[in-house]
Amino acid sequence: MKKKQNLTRAARLRSAGILRLALCLLAILLIAGTLIFSVWHREINELRYPRKYQEYVEYYADKYEIDPLALYAFIRTESNFNPQAESDVGARGLMQITEVTFDWIKSKIAPTEQLTFDDLYDPETNIRFGSYFVAYCLLKFEDLPTAAAAYHNGVTAVSELLKNEEYSSDGKTLDEFPYPQMRLYVYKITTSYERYKEIYAS
């Protein structure tokens, strides 16, 4: 009888040991699975929100005192990082700069340089000019949504909207974006910027 009890006790101990081992293995698998999912999720996010042309973006963001993540948001929204992109209205390159805007920016930062509108297909030139214009809009309009509206629709157009109390309560920032394309553009810039901060700010 005693021998049978010992055998039963030993069997219970073995079962308990096997159960503990199984639970440990399960815990290890869950931890490993969580880590793998986390890495995979981050890699997917980095593919969707890349930081291409990092050398130029970081340099000109620092030069013009802009958050580089905001510049990535503009480039992603404007061209999805395609340096050969061209819009229906003739805006060119990574940050989709029109010829009129190119001429104005050139007069400010490169008046003596032998640059032409075609040079906007060059990533560094485009980011250099686009960064200046983003910085100009941010300095003039203070917040990102209003600056983004100015980048897209023009500084003069936004300045006029700010005079209208229906769209601006303080005359400095837009509370409402009256045009559908402007609204969509501002939404894309701001949400993209938030995603970049979530992925890379840490």
PAGUPA-971628 format. One record per residue (C-alpha): x, y, z. Coordinates in steps of 0.05 Angstrom, whole numbers, plus 5000, padded with zeros to 4 digits. Layout:
BEGIN
XYZ
...
END
This chain:
BEGIN
500050005000
505650475019
509350304955
503050464915
502351134951
509651304936
508551134863
502351574861
506052144895
511852074846
506952084788
503752724815
510553044823
512352864752
505753144727
506853784766
513953834738
511453724667
505954254678
511054754705
515654624645
509754704597
507855354631
515055604627
515455424553
508755764540
511156394576
517556384534
513556294470
508956864489
514757334504
518357134440
511857224401
510757914431
517858124414
517357854343
510658204333
513458854361
519558834314
515158644255
510159194272
515759714277
518759494211
511959554177
511060244206
518060454183
516460204112
509960614112
513361224143
520561204119
526161694131
529361704063
534562244045
536062284119
542662644109
539363224073
533163244116
537063254181
541963784155
536664274129
531964154187
537664364233
539564954189
532465224187
530564994258
524964524239
523263844269
525963354216
519962914228
515563474203
519763514139
518862764129
511362874136
511463394081
515762974034
511462354045
505062754033
507663133973
511262583933
511761953975
519362043969
519362033892
524662543869
521862533798
514662683819
511063223780
504063483793
498663703745
500464423758
507864303746
510464253817
516763843819
520763363861
520463103932
517063713962
513063913900
515364623889
512365043833
516565483787
513866123818
515665873888
522465633864
524066323836
521966663901
525866183946
531966243900
531767003908
532166903983
537266353992
541066263927
540766903885
547666813855
547466063844
546565783774
540465373792
534565253746
527564973756
530064303731
534764253790
528664113834
529163393811
535563353851
533763113921
538463563959
536464193921
529064033929
529663894004
533864524013
528664953979
522664594009
525564634079
526465374073
519265464051
516665024108
520765424158
518166084128
510965844134
511965604205
515266264225
509766674193
503766264217
506465944281
502665284281
503464684235
496364634208
496165364186
503265314159
501464684120
495465044090
500065614068
505065124038
499464803998
494965393979
499865973984
501766474037
497367024007
491166574006
492066384080
493567104100
486867304069
483166744105
486066964172
482567634164
475867274164
473167144234
469266554207
475866184196
480466494249
478866734319
485667054332
487867264262
494166834270
491966114261
486365794222
480765474262
477265234199
479965034131
474565234081
477064864019
476464104013
483364013984
486464464037
482864074092
485263404064
492363654056
492663934127
489763274153
495062874116
500763304141
498563314214
496762574219
503162374183
507262814230
503862484290
505461794263
512661984252
513162224324
510061584350
514861154310
521361544316
521062064371
523261574425
END
